[in-house]
Amino acid sequence: MTSSQPPLWRRSLAEFLGTSLLVMIVVGSGIMAQQLSPNDVGLQLLQNSTATVLGLTVLILVFGPVSGAHFNPVVSLVDWILGRRSGTGLTLPELGSYVAAQTVGAISGSVVANAMFDIGTSISGKGRASGGHLLGEVVATAGLILLIFALAATKRGALAAPAVGAYIGAAYWFTSSTSFANPAVTIGRIFSDTFAGIAPPSVPAFVLAQIVGAAVGLGLLLALFPAAGQAADDVVLPHEAGKTHP
């Protein structure tokens, strides 16, 4: 990471807060959807996905100028891998800090969402690890990686907030897994036995599918945009201290 970036503690705080708020949105809107539409799962999914689209878009706009608004360990991992080719992107210690902040943030997001609705934190019993769900996670994650890094490589990072929000919203509906596409969010959703939860036995397979999806997305990215690594500092949004933090 270049010296023009905000300090690591500030970027890590942004990743913690952004991921925490993202999981609050996903879990909290799932709880609200269950309460408002208890007998209509399709309507629950519509309510949950709409809140996620809008919330994720806003979170990227708020935290992107500080940390890039990764909110996702596989996005940070791909950023690190691409940066090894061009001397850009996250360093290994920064990658570790981002992933830790994202994971702790995701868990805290579930805990706070549960508390807001007075349901208490409990471990989810919702199994999801079927073959179809895992394929859905590969597809969803590959598409997400390709989208984010293609926008950066073509200097269209300003579109990342609406584009990523729109993609995740669409993937809620066209993938069988409802597009977790994020290991930290997957871990966080263990801690809410609600509409948005996932049972612990399903998590390792989900995370593995997400890593495979990230590798597929990276392969497609390099085939289509060979110079993508040079834009690693601009993922998901450009984040330069000199421009945004005088």
Buried (B, 14 or more C-beta within 10 A) or exposed (E): BEEEBBEBEBBBBBBBBBBBBBBBBBBBBBBBBBEEBEEEEEEBBBBBBBBBBBBBBBBBBBBBBBBBBBBBBBBBBBBBBBBBBBEBBBEEEBBBBBBBBBBBBBBBBBBBBBEEBEBEBEEBEBEBBEEEBBBBBBBBBBBBBBBBBBBBBEEEBEEBBBBBBBBBBBBBEEBBBBBBBBBBBBBBBBBBBBBBBBBEEBBEBBBBBBBBBBBBBBEBBBEEBEEBBBBBBBBBBBBBBEEEEE
